[in-house]
């Protein structure tokens, strides 16, 4: 990036975010808004990549990392005998 930041870039980001929420997600709970915002920050910062390239980058970053049910939900599975 060349270090130049303009108001139009900020307006573009918020316009894309609002359009996505209204068109794709339809409704967003305020509690989860930061997650949608993180997704769009990633997409905006990598907007010169194709969808396929973004997918491959995201998939590569997941490789070797394990997400457990307890970590995902904040709950623990009941113990079975």
VEXTOR-923279 format. One record per residue: x, y, z of N, C-alpha, C in turn. Coordinates in steps of 0.001 Angstrom, whole numbers, always signed. Example, Ala and Ser with C-alpha at 12.3 -4.5 7.8 and 13.67 -1.06 7.14 Angstrom:
REM residues 2
<<+13190,-5690,+7800>,<+12300,-4500,+7800>,<+13200,-3300,+7800>>
<<+12850,-2250,+7080>,<+13670,-1060,+7140>,<+12900,+30,+7870>>
***
This chain:
REM residues 81
<<+847,-1177,+0>,<+0,+0,+0>,<+887,+1232,+0>>
<<+431,+2280,-643>,<+1260,+3467,-791>,<+1120,+4459,+359>>
<<+311,+4150,+1356>,<+195,+5006,+2531>,<-800,+6145,+2400>>
<<-1432,+6271,+1254>,<-2410,+7341,+1084>,<-3792,+6833,+1490>>
<<-4414,+7551,+2395>,<-5737,+7178,+2890>,<-6681,+8342,+2618>>
<<-7834,+8027,+2062>,<-8793,+9073,+1700>,<-10160,+8759,+2290>>
<<-10954,+9789,+2425>,<-12311,+9642,+2942>,<-13134,+8706,+2066>>
<<-12923,+8745,+767>,<-13684,+7875,-132>,<-13437,+6400,+168>>
<<-12229,+6048,+579>,<-11940,+4656,+941>,<-12731,+4227,+2163>>
<<-12828,+5111,+3147>,<-13615,+4806,+4355>,<-15088,+4666,+4009>>
<<-15589,+5595,+3187>,<-17000,+5539,+2793>,<-17284,+4279,+1977>>
<<-16327,+3875,+1140>,<-16475,+2661,+347>,<-16593,+1443,+1253>>
<<-15719,+1356,+2268>,<-15755,+222,+3193>,<-17104,+127,+3887>>
<<-17584,+1230,+4459>,<-18848,+1202,+5196>,<-20029,+920,+4270>>
<<-19956,+1420,+3043>,<-21019,+1143,+2078>,<-21080,-348,+1768>>
<<-19919,-973,+1543>,<-19888,-2412,+1270>,<-20372,-3222,+2467>>
<<-19987,-2807,+3669>,<-20425,-3506,+4879>,<-21946,-3431,+5029>>
<<-22504,-2230,+4882>,<-23957,-2074,+5021>,<-24700,-2868,+3955>>
<<-24207,-2844,+2721>,<-24847,-3581,+1636>,<-24808,-5086,+1907>>
<<-23716,-5558,+2438>,<-23588,-6984,+2755>,<-24552,-7394,+3864>>
<<-24637,-6574,+4902>,<-25536,-6894,+6016>,<-26986,-6912,+5552>>
<<-27373,-5932,+4747>,<-28757,-5851,+4281>,<-29080,-6913,+3242>>
<<-28109,-7243,+2377>,<-28381,-8153,+1278>,<-28055,-9603,+1549>>
<<-26974,-9857,+2263>,<-26528,-11228,+2471>,<-26993,-11782,+3802>>
<<-26740,-11038,+4857>,<-27024,-11545,+6192>,<-28401,-11138,+6694>>
<<-28984,-10130,+6102>,<-30321,-9616,+6386>,<-30436,-9041,+7792>>
<<-30024,-9788,+8794>,<-30127,-9315,+10169>,<-28883,-9734,+10930>>
<<-28362,-8823,+11724>,<-27152,-9086,+12490>,<-27424,-8729,+13946>>
<<-27143,-9659,+14826>,<-27267,-9376,+16251>,<-26099,-8477,+16672>>
<<-26366,-7446,+17461>,<-25282,-6555,+17900>,<-24140,-7292,+18593>>
<<-24460,-8374,+19282>,<-23439,-9150,+19975>,<-22409,-9730,+19002>>
<<-22841,-10059,+17775>,<-21966,-10684,+16788>,<-21442,-9701,+15750>>
<<-21746,-8437,+15881>,<-21358,-7454,+14872>,<-19855,-7432,+14639>>
<<-19062,-7591,+15686>,<-17602,-7550,+15520>,<-17107,-8670,+14617>>
<<-17814,-9793,+14585>,<-17404,-10904,+13723>,<-17648,-10577,+12248>>
<<-18798,-9991,+11961>,<-19084,-9570,+10597>,<-18107,-8470,+10172>>
<<-17796,-7582,+11071>,<-16849,-6511,+10793>,<-15467,-7088,+10495>>
<<-15017,-8066,+11284>,<-13719,-8708,+11033>,<-13679,-9362,+9659>>
<<-14776,-10027,+9294>,<-14835,-10674,+7980>,<-14672,-9645,+6867>>
<<-15368,-8527,+6994>,<-15317,-7517,+5944>,<-14000,-6751,+5927>>
<<-13377,-6597,+7064>,<-12040,-6002,+7083>,<-11084,-6896,+6306>>
<<-11157,-8214,+6528>,<-10306,-9154,+5800>,<-10574,-9072,+4301>>
<<-11845,-9099,+3914>,<-12188,-9024,+2493>,<-11723,-7718,+1870>>
<<-11916,-6613,+2593>,<-11544,-5304,+2057>,<-10029,-5191,+1918>>
<<-9300,-5669,+2910>,<-7836,-5589,+2852>,<-7243,-6509,+1798>>
<<-7977,-7531,+1404>,<-7514,-8471,+380>,<-8392,-8410,-860>>
<<-8928,-7244,-1161>,<-9892,-7103,-2249>,<-9283,-7313,-3631>>
<<-7967,-7242,-3753>,<-7337,-7459,-5055>,<-7143,-8939,-5353>>
<<-7382,-9781,-4363>,<-7306,-11232,-4562>,<-8641,-11720,-5115>>
<<-8601,-12850,-5810>,<-9864,-13444,-6260>,<-10503,-14181,-5076>>
<<-11755,-14553,-5229>,<-12435,-15314,-4178>,<-11699,-16623,-3903>>
<<-11231,-17263,-4964>,<-10506,-18522,-4816>,<-9200,-18354,-4051>>
<<-8478,-17269,-4333>,<-7226,-17011,-3628>,<-7478,-16742,-2146>>
<<-8539,-15976,-1836>,<-8884,-15703,-430>,<-9256,-16990,+284>>
<<-10001,-17863,-399>,<-10386,-19140,+200>,<-9151,-19988,+497>>
<<-8242,-20082,-473>,<-7038,-20887,-274>,<-6186,-20339,+864>>
<<-6088,-19026,+980>,<-5324,-18431,+2080>,<-5972,-18744,+3426>>
<<-7290,-18621,+3490>,<-7993,-18917,+4737>,<-7874,-20402,+5086>>
<<-8012,-21276,+4093>,<-7901,-22716,+4338>,<-6490,-23083,+4788>>
<<-5479,-22442,+4216>,<-4096,-22732,+4599>,<-3815,-22305,+6039>>
<<-4458,-21245,+6488>,<-4224,-20781,+7857>,<-4919,-21666,+8885>>
<<-5889,-22469,+8449>,<-6615,-23361,+9346>,<-5875,-24679,+9525>>
<<-5097,-25065,+8539>,<-4409,-26352,+8544>,<-3520,-26480,+9781>>
<<-3705,-27582,+10501>,<-2891,-27847,+11680>,<-3444,-27260,+12966>>
<<-4522,-26517,+12883>,<-5163,-25948,+14077>,<-6435,-26725,+14364>>
<<-6646,-27034,+15615>,<-7803,-27840,+16017>,<-8774,-26974,+16806>>
<<-10035,-27002,+16416>,<-11086,-26291,+17129>,<-11972,-27331,+17796>>
<<-11998,-27336,+19105>,<-12813,-28305,+19830>,<-14226,-27773,+20014>>
<<-15148,-28675,+20284>,<-16536,-28289,+20525>,<-16622,-27337,+21720>>
<<-15863,-27639,+22764>,<-15888,-26808,+23967>,<-15396,-25399,+23673>>
<<-14354,-25270,+22868>,<-13844,-23947,+22529>,<-14823,-23198,+21632>>
<<-15478,-23917,+20736>,<-16423,-23300,+19819>,<-17657,-22775,+20531>>
<<-18189,-23556,+21452>,<-19450,-23206,+22100>,<-19290,-22656,+23501>>
<<-18110,-22838,+24083>,<-17918,-22421,+25469>,<-18539,-23405,+26446>>
<<-18916,-24565,+25941>,<-19543,-25596,+26771>,<-18699,-26861,+26703>>
<<-18904,-27721,+27625>,<-18205,-28994,+27637>,<-19211,-30111,+27385>>
<<-18775,-31137,+26647>,<-19650,-32286,+26411>,<-19828,-33071,+27706>>
<<-21010,-33622,+27915>,<-21202,-34461,+29107>,<-20331,-35707,+29001>>
<<-19843,-36141,+30124>,<-18992,-37332,+30141>,<-19846,-38568,+29925>>
<<-19327,-39489,+29121>,<-20038,-40738,+28876>,<-19223,-41885,+29437>>
<<-19909,-42937,+29790>,<-19228,-44105,+30358>,<-18830,-45059,+29280>>
***
